[in-house]
Amino acid sequence: MAAALGRATSRIADFLRDHAPLLRKLQWGIVALYSFLLIVPALLPLPDNAASVFNNLTVVAQFAFWGVWWPFVLISMPILGRAWCGWLCPEGMLTEWASERGQGRAIPKWMRWGGWPFVAFALTTIYGQLVSVYQYPLAVLAVLGGSTVAAMIVGWRYGRSKRVWCKYLCPVNGVFNLLAKLAPWHFKVDEEKWRHPVIRIEPINCAPLVPLRHMKGAGDCHVCGRCSGYRGAIALTPRSPEEEIVHVADGDPWQTALLCFGLMGIAIGAFLWSASPWFVTAKQWAATWLVEHDILWPLMDNAPWFILTHYPDVNDSFSWLDGAGILLFVVGATICVGGAAFLSLWLADRIAPAAPVPPAPVNSHAAHAPVSRWGRAGLHKLAQALIPSAGIGVFLGLSATTITLLKHEGVQAAWATPVRFTLLTLAVLWTLRLYARLLNARPVGMARKVGAGLVLAAGLAPFCIAWVLFFAVW
Ligand code: SF4
């Protein structure tokens, strides 16, 4: 059975490798559709209340981007790995296309900074809320179009036929990298066959710059298939969805930050603020206080649309107070939800510490690796177990837009709440199972393992409460 599955996945990869021109044509088709949905709605008048997906292009584009594209690209990551990036992503294809024709400069040091996936995700998520990216085509053009133009500029300047943008700067690279670790397949390298290849070795171009020989996981690979069969040593191979997290992924401080403070913090704040009665109450209190103290400028809604939402024609403009309120809500959610998850990791890693890492050889790179300021390596390894919960949180938040759009089209959505809680429960149970497997490998007694497990479970409570508030209470 496993052998048959392996042969089938290898055939898929070989097909991709042998049909690269066909894939490129498909990608150009996606680029055309993407450009059309990005640019044309921004030139049209805003839709009125009677507009629907059947009679208004702006609503079609809104549904395509936020109702279908984003949530289902996310969910494709744990199912297919980063196949979206390699097969269909217009930005990835355009940056590589520009790089094939560009200056081919060396990648600058600042671009290799490990914090970009977190910082780019955080800034894009917050900016998207301030300009109401889910509602207005101009905001979509600024956020997605701006990102695409930046991707092409980076591609044109750096690397030769590479996807430097995707590897270092894409705002969702970090999220996709994490979610792809759950993929049930990956390109596996046979070390023995690599050393003694029995076939002619053709040069290949791995556009996202994966170090092929030492590739262990699926996080960086775009599943383009180009390396399938390379040196007779690389094959797309089925695996357990837990294999990478339990046996391979060590995690690092920036991945932990993205999981705890990005996906389980900033993203939750961004999804929840508009539904929160606390947000309204706090804003009213602040507005009253400002009026009483004769400080009126924060109540003005005079910021341009690319700084804060500003569409007076449809009575939707944010004041400076609105903008500050959104930022504070996001910071509060990050502290309460992400902070609790991080604190639980920190405590659990002290209650049940990992085995000490053997010293690296004196002249190896690892011997000079800086000690993390954000906790011990064991903490970051444990944090990888958060991937299912953090991922489902972002999927639920994005699919809330899908449900809202469907309701607007008259679709009954009574099924949505039970489905949401079922998905949330399964994801949290999966995280708890991964915690248990990771703790089980630690060289401490059962009492410590159980204690650490309880602390980790408690750290997920604010995350669960946030979704209960969003879907059931507010
Ligand atoms: S490792 Fe590189 S060349 Fe191989 S499939 Fe992944 S992205 Fe393509």
Residues whose N, C-alpha, C, O or C-beta is under 5 A from the ligand:
A	BS01	SF4	N205 C206 A207 V210 C221 H222 V223 C224 G225 R226 C227
